[in-house]
């Protein structure tokens, strides 16, 4: 009798855990640059850009018309540490998108110190693997104006571990024409070679902060749709 009761308890517990998990079409980690090259004005501009993009009717339409009609998003800033600014949020329409946007623009700066890009990528992987969400696709959306790293695991090692886990890495390089490209001669080429990877991986370039929100919007729509670019990374992976 006790064995049957114990097995019933285990069955009910497992059923409860399964019922507690949420199912969406996409798990998306927005991994945004908050390193020393990003001042307070630019940090606020980035957050506002993501908030505007997430509430754009075209992005909401892409979500509502997707196979599941929902995505799960978390916004994380990276520097010497990584900090979750907005925890995992299910977006399924204008109200949830607006709630995410409102939560995004309020917090103070939470990430400080010199670049730790590899650590940031691995934190994105951890956030995907330890949440209560199930999805057929998982994406880390990495944005930044540099590729220099000062501490922590290497970009190459982190990228390998992320891709081995079945997670795609997309990127949004932010060019700064007024003070040079922070990575050297070609930030897009560096991101294409060292950051992006996985099924359907691509980049969308923000050629200035004036075009940042529009670039984020285009990238979100493409990620939600799950479209796959042509395989010639030298020419087709990047959008302006």
C-alpha positions as CSV (number, residue, x, y, z in Angstrom):
1,X,0.0,0.0,0.0
2,X,2.8,2.4,0.9
3,X,4.5,1.8,-2.4
4,X,1.4,2.6,-4.4
5,X,0.9,5.8,-2.3
6,X,4.5,6.8,-2.9
7,X,4.3,6.2,-6.6
8,X,1.1,8.2,-6.8
9,X,2.8,11.1,-4.9
10,X,5.7,11.0,-7.4
11,X,3.3,11.0,-10.4
12,X,1.3,13.9,-9.0
13,X,4.4,15.9,-8.2
14,X,5.8,15.4,-11.7
15,X,2.4,16.3,-13.3
16,X,2.4,19.5,-11.2
17,X,5.9,20.5,-12.3
18,X,5.0,19.8,-16.0
19,X,1.8,21.9,-15.6
20,X,3.8,24.8,-14.1
21,X,6.0,25.1,-17.2
22,X,5.0,27.6,-19.8
23,X,5.1,27.0,-23.5
24,X,5.9,29.7,-26.1
25,X,7.3,29.8,-29.7
26,X,10.6,31.5,-28.9
27,X,12.9,32.1,-25.9
28,X,14.8,35.3,-26.5
29,X,17.6,36.8,-24.4
30,X,18.2,40.4,-25.3
31,X,21.8,40.9,-24.2
32,X,22.6,44.6,-24.4
33,X,25.9,46.5,-24.0
34,X,26.3,48.4,-20.8
35,X,30.1,48.5,-20.8
36,X,32.1,51.7,-20.1
37,X,31.8,52.8,-23.8
38,X,28.1,53.2,-23.2
39,X,27.4,56.4,-21.2
40,X,24.2,57.0,-19.3
41,X,22.5,58.8,-22.1
42,X,23.3,56.0,-24.5
43,X,22.2,53.3,-22.0
44,X,18.8,55.0,-21.7
45,X,18.6,55.4,-25.5
46,X,19.2,51.7,-26.0
47,X,16.5,50.7,-23.5
48,X,14.1,53.2,-25.1
49,X,15.0,51.7,-28.5
50,X,14.1,48.2,-27.4
51,X,11.0,49.4,-25.6
52,X,9.8,51.2,-28.8
53,X,10.6,48.2,-30.9
54,X,8.8,45.7,-28.6
55,X,5.6,47.8,-28.7
56,X,5.7,48.5,-32.4
57,X,2.5,47.2,-34.1
58,X,4.7,45.3,-36.6
59,X,6.5,43.4,-33.9
60,X,3.3,42.7,-32.0
61,X,1.7,41.5,-35.3
62,X,4.6,39.2,-35.9
63,X,4.2,37.7,-32.5
64,X,0.4,37.3,-32.8
65,X,0.7,35.7,-36.3
66,X,3.4,33.3,-35.3
67,X,2.7,29.6,-34.8
68,X,2.4,29.9,-31.0
69,X,1.3,33.5,-30.8
70,X,3.7,34.1,-27.9
71,X,7.3,34.6,-27.2
72,X,9.3,34.8,-23.9
73,X,11.8,37.7,-23.5
74,X,14.3,38.8,-20.9
75,X,16.4,41.9,-21.1
76,X,20.0,41.6,-19.7
77,X,22.8,44.2,-19.7
78,X,26.4,43.1,-19.9
79,X,29.7,44.7,-18.9
80,X,32.1,43.3,-16.3
81,X,29.0,41.6,-14.8
82,X,25.7,40.7,-16.3
83,X,22.4,42.1,-14.8
84,X,18.8,41.1,-15.5
85,X,16.9,44.3,-16.1
86,X,13.6,42.7,-17.0
87,X,13.0,39.0,-16.0
88,X,11.4,36.5,-18.4
89,X,8.1,38.0,-19.7
90,X,5.6,36.3,-21.9
91,X,4.6,38.6,-24.8
92,X,1.3,37.8,-26.5
93,X,-0.1,41.2,-27.5
94,X,-0.1,44.9,-26.9
95,X,-0.7,44.8,-23.1
96,X,2.1,42.4,-22.3
97,X,4.5,44.2,-24.7
98,X,3.7,47.6,-23.0
99,X,4.3,46.1,-19.6
100,X,7.7,44.8,-20.7
101,X,8.6,48.2,-22.2
102,X,7.5,50.1,-19.0
103,X,9.6,47.8,-16.8
104,X,12.6,48.2,-19.1
105,X,13.0,52.0,-19.0
106,X,12.8,52.4,-15.2
107,X,15.7,50.6,-13.5
108,X,19.1,52.3,-12.8
109,X,22.3,51.1,-14.4
110,X,23.0,47.6,-13.1
111,X,26.0,46.4,-15.0
112,X,29.5,47.9,-14.5
113,X,33.2,47.3,-15.4
114,X,35.1,46.3,-18.5
115,X,33.9,43.9,-21.1
116,X,33.3,40.3,-20.2
117,X,31.6,39.1,-23.4
118,X,32.2,35.4,-23.0
119,X,30.7,35.5,-19.5
120,X,27.7,37.4,-20.9
121,X,27.0,34.7,-23.5
122,X,27.2,32.0,-21.0
123,X,24.8,33.9,-18.7
124,X,22.4,34.0,-21.6
125,X,22.7,30.3,-21.9
126,X,22.1,29.8,-18.2
127,X,19.0,31.9,-18.2
128,X,17.5,29.9,-21.0
129,X,18.4,26.5,-19.5
130,X,17.1,27.4,-15.9
131,X,13.8,29.1,-16.7
132,X,10.3,27.5,-16.5
133,X,9.7,27.9,-20.2
134,X,9.7,25.5,-23.1
135,X,10.1,26.6,-26.7
136,X,11.1,25.0,-30.0
137,X,13.7,27.8,-30.5
138,X,16.1,29.7,-28.2
139,X,18.0,32.8,-29.3
140,X,20.6,35.0,-27.6
141,X,20.4,38.5,-29.2
142,X,23.8,40.1,-28.6
143,X,24.2,43.9,-29.2
144,X,27.3,46.0,-28.6
145,X,29.7,48.6,-30.0
146,X,32.9,46.6,-29.4
147,X,34.3,43.1,-29.3
148,X,37.2,43.7,-26.8
149,X,37.2,41.4,-23.8
150,X,39.1,41.9,-20.5
151,X,38.2,39.0,-18.3
152,X,36.3,35.8,-17.9
153,X,35.9,32.9,-20.4
154,X,36.9,33.6,-23.9
155,X,34.3,34.4,-26.6
156,X,35.3,31.3,-28.6
157,X,34.8,29.0,-25.6
158,X,31.4,30.6,-24.7
159,X,30.2,30.6,-28.2
160,X,31.0,26.9,-28.6
161,X,29.1,26.0,-25.4
162,X,26.1,28.1,-26.4
163,X,25.9,26.6,-29.9
164,X,26.4,23.1,-28.5
165,X,23.3,23.6,-26.4
166,X,21.2,24.3,-29.5
167,X,20.9,28.0,-28.9
168,X,21.3,30.5,-31.8
169,X,23.3,33.7,-31.4
170,X,22.2,36.7,-33.4
171,X,23.9,40.1,-33.2
172,X,23.3,43.8,-33.5
173,X,26.6,45.6,-34.0
174,X,26.3,49.3,-33.1
175,X,28.6,51.5,-35.3
176,X,29.8,54.8,-34.1
177,X,30.9,56.9,-37.1
178,X,31.6,59.9,-35.0
179,X,34.4,58.3,-32.9
180,X,35.3,55.2,-35.0
181,X,34.3,51.6,-34.9
182,X,35.2,50.4,-31.4
183,X,36.3,47.0,-32.6
184,X,38.8,48.3,-35.1
185,X,38.4,48.2,-38.9
186,X,35.2,46.3,-39.3
187,X,32.9,45.5,-36.4
188,X,30.4,43.7,-38.6
189,X,33.1,41.3,-39.8
190,X,34.2,40.6,-36.3
191,X,30.7,39.9,-35.1
192,X,30.0,37.7,-38.1
193,X,33.2,35.7,-37.5
194,X,33.3,35.5,-33.7
195,X,29.8,36.1,-32.3
196,X,26.9,34.9,-34.4
197,X,26.1,31.2,-35.0
198,X,23.5,28.5,-35.0
199,X,20.5,27.7,-37.2
200,X,19.4,30.9,-39.1
201,X,22.0,33.1,-37.3
202,X,22.2,36.7,-38.7
203,X,23.1,40.3,-37.9
204,X,21.3,43.6,-38.3
205,X,23.6,46.6,-38.1
206,X,22.7,49.9,-36.4
207,X,24.9,52.3,-38.2
208,X,24.2,55.0,-35.6
209,X,22.1,55.6,-32.5
210,X,19.6,57.4,-34.8
211,X,18.8,54.2,-36.5
212,X,19.0,51.9,-33.4
213,X,15.3,51.5,-32.7
214,X,14.5,50.7,-36.4
215,X,17.4,48.1,-36.5
216,X,16.1,46.4,-33.3
217,X,12.6,46.3,-34.8
218,X,13.8,44.6,-38.0
219,X,15.8,42.1,-36.0
220,X,12.9,41.2,-33.6
221,X,10.5,40.7,-36.5
222,X,13.0,38.4,-38.2
223,X,13.8,36.5,-35.0
224,X,10.1,36.0,-34.3
225,X,9.4,34.7,-37.8
226,X,12.5,32.4,-37.6
227,X,13.5,33.3,-41.2
228,X,16.8,31.8,-42.4
229,X,19.3,34.0,-44.3
230,X,21.4,32.9,-47.3
231,X,24.6,31.0,-46.3
232,X,27.1,33.6,-47.6
233,X,28.0,35.3,-44.3
234,X,30.2,37.7,-46.1
235,X,27.3,39.4,-47.8
236,X,24.0,38.1,-46.7
237,X,24.1,37.9,-43.0
238,X,24.0,41.6,-42.3
239,X,21.3,44.2,-42.8
240,X,21.7,47.9,-42.6
